[in-house]
């Protein structure tokens, strides 16, 4: 497979042969499986404390047998677990405890902290990653992901001369190559509705992906920048993400293959 090579001025230079990784068969099912597995492993663990609501000496029920010391017999109260607050002679004062309907009781069907990991073997993981990379140069997958495109488009390769480029020049370069679509750059905005008070105040799009070599130094907030060693299926799913690859990134990928 070949791709278009661009200069740092945004001009077409020639076609460049891509590594064999980009000729891989695109398996959407395996890519989805790997994405769900990695997203699951990256989730922040969330649960109540394992002993929350259970720190009382009130497990079980108090006896209802006749003549039992400290029992419920003849009191006309339910058999829920109770803890003793105080007593006066043979008269006891209890309050409900432990159960979900009692004050300070355990939570009803709270989230479980320990979950079974969604495993995926190494061959499937590599196949998913290769499928994600190959889909960046597949026009049908790109069009499927970006519904606002009015013409066929796919990822490109650029010269490895971006180390000293200014942010303004890099953004103008991306606009010149891909056009002025809204999804090209990251757009962060305040969410409407109650979500602002629930830990998700902002929402943003992903933007395009710039894949660089290990030693290349490129920093820009408007575009997601990843080293070729750190690219995962989390960065490429849904399949067909537009990306810019540097020549060094492709050489490093070819050396790893």
C-alpha positions in Angstrom: 0.0 0.0 0.0 1.2 3.5 -0.8 0.3 6.9 0.7 0.8 10.5 -0.2 3.8 12.2 1.2 3.5 15.9 2.1 6.2 18.5 2.8 6.1 20.7 5.9 4.7 23.4 3.6 1.6 21.3 2.8 2.6 20.5 -0.7 2.4 17.0 -2.3 5.9 15.5 -2.9 5.5 11.9 -3.9 4.0 8.6 -3.0 5.6 6.6 -0.2 5.4 2.8 0.4 3.8 2.0 3.7 5.0 -0.9 6.0 3.3 -4.2 5.6 1.3 -3.6 8.8 -1.1 -1.3 6.8 -1.9 -4.2 4.4 -3.4 -6.2 7.3 -6.9 -7.5 7.0 -9.3 -5.2 8.9 -11.2 -7.2 11.6 -13.9 -5.1 13.1 -14.9 -7.8 15.6 -11.4 -8.3 17.0 -10.9 -4.6 17.2 -14.1 -4.1 19.2 -13.1 -7.0 21.5 -9.7 -5.4 22.2 -11.1 -2.0 22.6 -13.6 -3.2 25.2 -10.9 -5.1 27.1 -8.5 -2.2 27.2 -11.2 0.3 28.2 -12.3 -2.0 31.0 -8.8 -2.3 32.3 -8.3 1.5 32.1 -11.5 2.2 34.2 -11.1 3.8 37.6 -12.2 1.3 40.2 -15.4 2.4 41.9 -17.2 0.9 44.8 -18.3 1.4 48.3 -16.1 0.1 51.1 -16.5 -3.7 51.5 -17.4 -3.3 55.2 -19.6 -0.2 54.9 -22.9 -0.6 56.7 -21.8 -3.9 58.3 -19.8 -2.6 61.3 -22.4 -3.4 63.9 -22.9 -6.2 66.4 -26.3 -6.8 64.9 -26.0 -9.7 62.5 -28.9 -12.1 62.6 -32.1 -11.5 64.6 -32.8 -11.3 68.3 -34.6 -14.3 69.8 -38.4 -14.5 69.9 -38.4 -17.4 72.3 -40.5 -17.2 75.5 -38.5 -16.3 78.6 -35.3 -15.7 76.6 -33.1 -13.0 78.1 -33.1 -9.8 76.1 -35.4 -11.3 73.4 -38.2 -9.8 71.3 -41.0 -11.9 72.8 -44.0 -9.9 73.6 -42.6 -6.6 72.3 -44.6 -6.5 69.1 -41.7 -5.6 66.9 -40.4 -7.1 63.7 -37.5 -9.6 63.5 -35.0 -7.4 61.6 -31.4 -7.3 62.9 -31.1 -4.7 65.7 -28.3 -3.3 67.8 -28.7 -2.5 71.5 -28.5 1.2 72.4 -29.1 0.9 76.1 -31.2 -1.1 78.7 -32.8 -0.5 82.0 -33.2 -3.7 83.9 -35.0 -6.1 81.6 -36.1 -3.3 79.3 -34.0 -3.0 76.2 -33.9 -0.2 73.5 -32.9 -1.4 70.1 -32.6 0.2 66.6 -32.5 -1.5 63.3 -29.0 -2.1 61.8 -27.1 -3.9 59.0 -30.0 -4.3 56.6 -30.6 -1.9 53.7 -33.8 -0.4 55.0 -32.1 0.6 58.3 -30.3 3.8 59.0 -26.6 3.3 58.4 -27.2 -0.1 56.8 -25.4 -1.6 53.8 -26.0 -0.3 50.3 -28.5 -1.9 48.0 -26.8 -3.6 45.0 -23.8 -1.3 45.0 -21.1 -1.5 42.3 -18.7 -4.4 42.8 -15.1 -3.5 43.2 -13.5 -6.8 42.1 -14.5 -7.7 38.5 -13.4 -10.4 36.2 -10.9 -9.0 33.7 -11.9 -9.2 30.0 -8.9 -11.1 28.7 -7.6 -11.1 25.2 -4.6 -13.0 23.9 -1.5 -11.4 22.3 -2.3 -12.5 18.7 -5.8 -10.9 18.9 -4.4 -7.8 20.5 -1.9 -7.4 17.7 -4.5 -8.1 15.0 -6.7 -5.4 16.5 -3.9 -2.9 16.6 -3.0 -3.7 13.0 -6.6 -3.4 11.9 -6.8 0.0 13.5 -3.7 1.2 11.8 -4.8 -0.2 8.4 -8.2 1.5 8.7 -6.6 4.9 8.9 -5.8 4.6 5.2 -9.1 3.0 4.2 -11.4 5.5 2.7 -14.6 3.5 3.4 -13.8 3.3 7.1 -12.8 7.0 7.3 -16.1 8.0 5.6 -18.0 5.8 8.0 -16.5 7.4 11.0 -16.7 11.0 9.8 -20.2 11.5 8.4 -19.6 15.2 7.7 -17.0 14.5 5.0 -18.1 15.6 1.5 -15.3 13.9 -0.3 -13.2 10.7 0.1 -10.3 11.2 2.5 -7.6 9.1 4.3 -4.5 9.6 6.4 -1.3 11.0 5.1 2.5 10.9 5.7 4.5 14.1 6.3 8.2 14.8 6.4 10.1 14.4 9.6 10.9 18.1 10.0 8.3 19.1 12.6 10.7 19.4 15.6 11.1 23.1 15.3 7.8 24.1 13.7 5.7 26.6 15.5 2.2 25.6 16.7 0.5 28.2 14.4 2.4 26.9 11.4 1.5 23.3 12.2 -2.2 24.1 12.6 -2.2 26.0 9.3 -0.5 23.0 7.7 -3.2 20.6 8.9 -5.9 23.0 7.7 -4.3 23.2 4.3 -4.1 19.4 3.9 -7.5 18.3 5.4 -9.6 21.4 5.1 -11.5 23.3 7.7 -13.7 20.6 9.2 -14.8 21.0 12.8 -13.6 17.5 13.8 -10.0 18.2 12.7 -9.0 19.9 16.0 -10.0 19.2 19.6 -13.0 21.3 20.7 -13.6 21.4 24.5 -16.9 23.0 25.7 -19.0 23.1 28.8 -21.7 20.4 28.8 -25.3 21.4 29.0 -27.6 20.0 31.7 -27.0 18.4 35.1 -23.9 16.6 34.0 -21.9 19.7 35.0 -22.4 18.8 38.6 -21.7 15.1 38.2 -18.0 15.0 37.4 -18.4 15.5 33.6 -18.5 19.3 33.2 -16.7 19.3 29.8 -17.1 17.3 26.7 -14.7 17.3 23.7 -14.0 15.5 20.5 -10.9 13.5 19.7 -9.5 15.5 16.8 -7.1 13.9 14.4 -4.1 11.9 15.5 -0.4 12.8 14.9 1.8 9.7 15.1 5.5 10.7 15.6 8.8 8.9 16.1 10.2 8.2 19.5 12.8 11.0 19.4 10.6 13.6 17.7 9.5 16.5 19.9 6.1 17.8 18.9 3.7 19.4 21.3 0.4 20.9 20.4 -2.9 21.0 22.4 -5.3 21.2 19.4 -4.1 17.8 18.0 -3.6 14.5 19.8 0.1 13.6 19.5 1.3 10.0 20.2 4.5 8.2 19.8 4.3 5.1 17.5 5.3 2.9 20.5 2.3 4.3 22.6 -0.4 4.0 20.0 -3.1 1.6 21.1 -6.6 0.5 19.9 -8.0 3.0 22.3 -6.6 5.8 20.1 -7.9 4.2 16.8 -11.4 3.0 17.7 -13.9 3.5 16.1 -12.0 2.4 13.1 -11.1 4.9 10.4 -9.5 7.7 12.4 -7.7 10.3 10.4 -4.0 10.5 11.2 -0.8 12.1 10.2 2.3 9.8 10.3 5.8 11.1 10.2 8.4 9.3 8.1 10.4 8.4 11.3 7.3 6.8 12.8 6.8 4.6 9.8 10.5 3.6 9.8 10.3 2.6 13.5 7.1 0.6 12.8 8.8 -1.2 9.9 11.7 -2.0 12.2 9.4 -3.5 14.8 7.5 -5.7 12.4 
